[in-house]
Amino acid sequence: MYEHATSAARPHETRRVNHYHIWCDLKDSRDDLRFAAAVREWLDHLKTTGALAAWSLTRRKLGFGLPEIGEFHVVCRFATLADLDASFGEAARREGRPEALHAKVYALVTHFRAALYRDFPDAERAPEARHGA
């Protein structure tokens, strides 16, 4: 589980971020621990690049949830859309260590779904959000 990203200048304030949500199933449910390890390796790599602020991996419990969105849920938090784009660029290189790490994840996945959300209200919609309130 992750915690809210905070501003270095004002550690008591929560920075508003972009949330990239991924839902998926596994091709073979017996690969659940292998999938968790591969996700951790890939997303920890993205954190070392400085683009990814935080991430979490959760699994549907007791069958509750919409079957259309998959059993696993990954949330990646990015401070800016440029950071998200940098992470996509890292995956798109298709060479070296990033490719090997990313391939270990997507080789196990089926029924991939994704969405992009933002903290709300944000600076565009609420004046108090511009001032860290």
JOCORHU-V761657 format. One record per pair of residues at least 6 apart in sequence whose ideal C-beta (glycine too) atoms are under 8 Angstrom apart, sorted by the first residue. I is the first residue (numbers start at 1). J is the second residue. If there is no record, write none. Layout:
# JOCORHU-V761657
I;J
I;J
This chain:
# JOCORHU-V761657
1;56
2;54
2;55
2;56
2;75
2;77
3;54
4;14
4;15
5;14
5;15
5;17
5;53
5;54
5;77
5;79
6;12
6;13
6;14
6;15
7;13
7;14
7;15
7;132
10;132
13;132
15;79
16;118
16;119
16;122
16;123
16;129
17;53
17;77
17;78
17;79
17;118
17;119
18;77
18;78
18;79
18;80
18;81
18;83
18;84
18;116
18;117
18;118
19;75
19;76
19;77
19;116
19;117
19;118
19;119
20;75
20;76
20;77
20;78
20;84
20;114
20;115
20;116
21;73
21;74
21;75
21;114
21;115
21;116
21;117
22;72
22;73
22;74
22;75
22;76
22;112
22;113
22;114
23;69
23;70
23;72
23;73
23;74
23;111
23;112
23;113
23;114
24;70
24;71
24;72
24;74
24;109
24;110
24;111
24;112
24;113
25;70
25;71
25;72
25;109
25;110
25;111
26;32
26;35
26;71
26;72
26;108
26;109
26;110
27;108
27;109
27;110
28;108
29;71
31;108
32;59
34;108
35;72
35;105
35;108
35;109
36;57
38;101
38;104
38;105
38;108
39;57
39;74
39;105
40;57
41;101
41;104
42;101
42;102
42;104
42;105
43;52
43;55
43;74
43;76
45;90
45;97
45;98
45;101
46;52
46;55
46;76
46;87
46;90
47;53
47;54
47;55
49;86
49;87
49;90
50;83
51;78
51;83
51;84
51;86
51;87
51;90
52;76
52;77
52;78
52;83
52;87
53;77
53;78
53;79
53;83
54;76
54;77
55;74
55;75
55;76
55;77
56;74
56;75
57;72
57;73
57;74
58;72
58;73
58;74
58;75
59;71
59;72
59;73
60;70
60;71
60;72
60;73
65;71
68;113
69;113
70;111
70;112
70;113
76;84
76;87
78;84
78;87
84;116
90;98
91;98
91;102
93;99
106;112
121;128
121;129
122;129
123;129
123;130
